[in-house]
Amino acid sequence: MQENTRALIVEGGGSRGVFSFGVIDSFIQASYNPFDIHLGVSNGAVVQLWYLLKVADYNLDKMLFSASKNYVRYSNIFLNKSIMDFEKLYQDANKVFPIDFDRLQNNLKGKNFYVVVSDAATGNPEYIELSKKNYINEMLATGSLPILMKNPILLDGRRKYDGGITDPIPVQKAYELGAREIVIIRTYEESFIRKTKLENHIAAFATRHHPKISNALKTNTATYNSALKFIKNPPKDCKITQICPPNRLRARRATTNINIMKGDYQVGLIQGKEYLNNNS
């Protein structure tokens, strides 16, 4: 393990990920990537993927593409269908924005990229490295939230859910992997503290046939705030830096308003450039 091992973590957040894309686009434009370990949760995994591919020309376009009402239908909740059709979104997006997996593997030399998923049976987080044959399913798994996405995503025959359920900010995992300098791109302002949400209890009820993941949903608030506690009080040999929006983003998890998303992307660009000015 290198003494100066560095990790980049990108938090999830659905449409709030436009902020994260703004940050990493500023990094790509500056040819800045000193990180040895990359950890992405939910939409944060998508952000990390394109960061590692070093493609910054149309990252905002990818988020705007995903905001199409073709993929988000709130009325589906009354039809017992997925609110967000992630499978069709990924299939369509891969035609418009194809992923060059060989380029990814080449750019990953000397680095590790982990996508965080939650196992339905154990209720534990898992940290997987993408495979060429199954990367779309692996990316789908990290964003598979109950209610939003009803169709099961299986990896090796086991159902997986959104990594944000069991390890929303995998800062302790980064430390366990040897990182002593950790940068976290958040989709909430630095002062944010998670409060118990009704949607978590609804999702817990919806996943009651998987009792351990159901319990993980009930305790998600405590899990999230435990990560915040580690960030604020890291071990003495660890430096943690957060890149956060200065105020609450206007975008919400399933926002489809293009003007709101463009605005939050610009906030990300500004925060990314500010970080670079202070750290490079």
Secondary structure, 3 states (H helix, E strand, C coil): CCCCCEEEEECCCHHHHHHHHHHHHHHHHCCCCCCCEEEEECHHHHHHHHHHHCCCCCHHHHHHHHCCCCCECHHHHHHCCCCECHHHHHHHHHHHCCCCHHHHHHHCCCCEEEEEEEECCCCCEEEECCCCCCHHHHHHHHCCCCCCCCCCEEECCEEEEEHHHCCCCCHHHHHHCCCCEEEEECCCCCCCCCCCCHHHHHHHHHCCCCHHHHHHHHCHHHHHHHHHHHHHCCCCCCEEEEECCCCCCCCCCCCCCHHHHHHHHHHHHHHHHHHHHHHC
